[in-house]
Amino acid sequence: MATVPDTFVPRRWVAPLLALGAVVLIPWTLVLAYRLPARHTSHHWDVAWVGFDLALAAALAVTGLTIGRRSTWAPSAAAIAATLLLCDAWFDVVLASGHDGQIEAVLEAVLVEIPLAIF
């Protein structure tokens, strides 16, 4: 497991800035919940999903490569891949259409994406 080097000195403004970002996201999320339509059609739906899946494939490949080479970048690559896997599971389940599509998305999330992200 990677550890923070002894030479690492966090900047005083990093933690407050991240906390402020989290606080600002709460009202913004409420605004989006109120303003966004429940249904939306996109002209580039396929491009968005293909691009996301290519990014996920690249993240998994880089993770495998960095682990295979015992690189110090392996934990970072794995964190990126895990994040993308969890995002993919979320959007697949939430955006699935029809009963069969939802069952497929939930099964894929529970049996593949979430366990792989945890691993």
SVG drawing of the C-alpha trace seen along z (x, -y; Angstrom):
<svg xmlns="http://www.w3.org/2000/svg" viewBox="-40 -29 51 40">
<polyline fill="none" stroke="black" stroke-width="0.4" points="0.0,0.0 1.3,-3.4 2.0,-5.9 2.5,-9.6 6.2,-10.5 7.7,-12.2 8.8,-15.1 5.1,-15.8 3.9,-19.1 0.3,-19.9 -0.5,-23.4 -2.6,-25.2 -5.2,-26.2 -5.8,-22.8 -8.1,-21.4 -10.2,-24.5 -10.5,-24.8 -11.8,-21.2 -14.2,-21.8 -15.5,-24.9 -16.0,-23.0 -18.0,-20.4 -20.2,-23.0 -20.8,-24.9 -21.8,-21.7 -24.7,-21.2 -26.9,-24.2 -25.8,-23.7 -27.0,-20.1 -30.3,-21.3 -30.6,-23.8 -29.9,-21.1 -32.5,-18.8 -35.1,-21.5 -34.1,-22.8 -33.1,-19.8 -35.8,-18.0 -36.6,-14.4 -36.3,-13.4 -33.8,-14.7 -32.8,-13.7 -29.2,-14.0 -27.9,-14.1 -24.5,-12.7 -25.6,-10.0 -23.5,-7.3 -20.4,-9.5 -20.7,-10.2 -20.9,-6.5 -18.3,-5.3 -15.9,-8.0 -16.5,-7.1 -16.0,-3.4 -12.8,-4.2 -11.5,-6.2 -12.5,-3.3 -10.7,-0.8 -7.6,-3.0 -7.7,-3.4 -7.9,0.4 -5.1,1.0 -2.9,-1.6 -3.7,-0.1 -2.7,3.4 0.5,2.0 1.5,0.0 0.8,3.0 2.8,5.3 5.7,2.9 5.5,2.4 5.2,-1.3 4.7,-3.9 1.8,-5.2 -0.2,-1.9 -2.3,-3.1 -3.2,-6.3 -4.1,-4.4 -6.2,-2.0 -8.0,-4.8 -8.9,-6.4 -10.1,-3.0 -12.1,-2.3 -13.8,-5.7 -14.7,-5.2 -16.1,-1.7 -18.3,-3.1 -19.5,-6.0 -20.2,-3.5 -22.2,-1.3 -24.2,-4.3 -25.1,-5.7 -25.8,-2.3 -28.3,-1.5 -29.9,-5.0 -30.2,-5.4 -31.2,-1.9 -34.5,-1.7 -37.1,1.0 -37.3,3.7 -34.8,6.1 -32.3,3.3 -32.5,2.4 -32.0,6.0 -29.0,6.3 -27.5,3.0 -27.9,4.0 -26.4,7.5 -23.5,6.0 -22.9,3.5 -23.2,5.9 -21.3,8.8 -18.7,7.0 -18.2,3.3 -18.5,2.8 -16.4,5.9 -13.7,4.9 -13.7,1.3 -13.3,2.6 -10.5,5.0"/>
</svg>
